[in-house]
Amino acid sequence: MLSAFSVSVFLFGFGGGPLVLAPMSETFGRKPIYVIGFTVFTLSQIGCALATNISMLIGFRFLSGLFGSASISNGGGTISDMYDALERTRVVGWYLLGPLTGIASKGFAK
């Protein structure tokens, strides 16, 4: 049961990350949140690979979910900062195409 929780805890962090990271990006800016988020995500992935017991794996999985959600929580705001309202409609469509087709392409790989 504990090993199954190590898979689920990533989603807890991934779901809770935007609640923390999105308001922080409005206060401190988006770039520091991206840099810190991607750095901690990468380090926590290394920690997951080097974990010696299930408790370490659960902790690092939670951190990687939490800080891995930086791109999801700030992606829309970044697009809004970069493009005007008319051009933004096209760009958001391309931005959302990745997560939507990523699941579908998994079925084509079989």
C-alpha positions in Angstrom: 0.0 0.0 0.0 2.8 2.4 0.8 4.4 1.8 -2.6 1.1 2.7 -4.3 1.1 5.9 -2.3 4.4 6.8 -3.7 2.7 7.1 -7.1 -0.2 9.1 -5.8 1.8 11.6 -3.7 3.2 13.1 -6.9 -0.4 14.1 -7.9 -1.0 15.6 -4.5 2.0 17.9 -5.0 1.1 18.6 -8.6 -2.4 19.6 -7.5 -1.3 21.7 -4.5 1.6 23.4 -6.3 -0.4 25.9 -8.2 -2.2 27.0 -5.0 1.2 28.2 -3.7 3.2 29.0 -6.9 0.6 31.1 -8.8 0.2 33.7 -6.1 4.0 33.8 -5.5 4.5 34.5 -9.2 2.3 37.5 -8.9 4.4 38.8 -6.0 7.9 37.9 -7.0 7.6 37.5 -10.8 7.3 34.5 -13.1 11.0 34.1 -13.9 12.2 33.3 -10.3 9.3 30.8 -9.9 10.3 29.1 -13.1 14.0 29.0 -12.2 13.4 27.8 -8.7 10.7 25.4 -9.7 12.7 23.7 -12.5 15.8 23.5 -10.3 14.1 21.9 -7.4 12.2 19.6 -9.7 15.4 18.4 -11.3 17.1 17.9 -7.9 14.1 16.1 -6.5 14.1 13.8 -9.6 17.7 13.0 -8.8 16.7 12.4 -5.2 14.0 10.0 -6.4 16.5 8.0 -8.4 18.9 7.8 -5.4 16.3 7.1 -2.7 17.3 4.3 -0.4 13.9 3.6 1.2 10.2 4.2 0.5 9.9 7.2 2.8 12.6 9.1 0.9 10.9 8.2 -2.4 7.6 9.5 -1.1 9.1 12.8 0.0 11.0 13.4 -3.2 8.0 12.5 -5.3 5.9 15.1 -3.4 8.6 17.8 -4.0 8.9 16.9 -7.6 5.1 17.2 -8.1 5.0 20.4 -6.1 7.7 22.2 -8.0 7.0 20.5 -11.3 3.7 22.3 -11.5 5.4 25.7 -11.9 5.0 25.5 -15.7 1.3 24.6 -15.4 0.4 27.2 -12.9 2.3 30.0 -14.6 1.9 29.1 -18.3 -1.3 31.0 -18.9 0.0 34.1 -17.2 3.2 34.0 -19.2 1.3 33.8 -22.4 -0.9 36.7 -21.2 2.2 38.8 -20.6 3.8 38.0 -23.9 0.9 38.4 -26.4 -2.0 40.9 -27.0 -5.6 39.7 -26.7 -6.1 38.9 -30.4 -2.9 36.9 -30.9 -3.3 35.2 -27.5 -6.3 33.2 -28.7 -4.1 31.4 -31.3 -1.2 30.9 -28.9 -3.3 29.5 -26.1 -4.7 26.9 -28.6 -1.2 25.7 -29.4 -0.3 25.8 -25.7 -3.2 23.5 -24.8 -2.5 21.2 -27.7 0.4 19.6 -25.9 -1.3 18.3 -22.9 -4.4 17.3 -24.9 -2.5 15.3 -27.6 0.1 13.9 -25.2 -2.5 11.4 -23.9 -3.7 10.5 -27.3 -0.3 9.9 -28.7 0.3 7.3 -26.0 -2.3 5.1 -27.6 -0.6 5.4 -31.0 2.7 4.2 -29.6 1.4 0.7 -29.0 
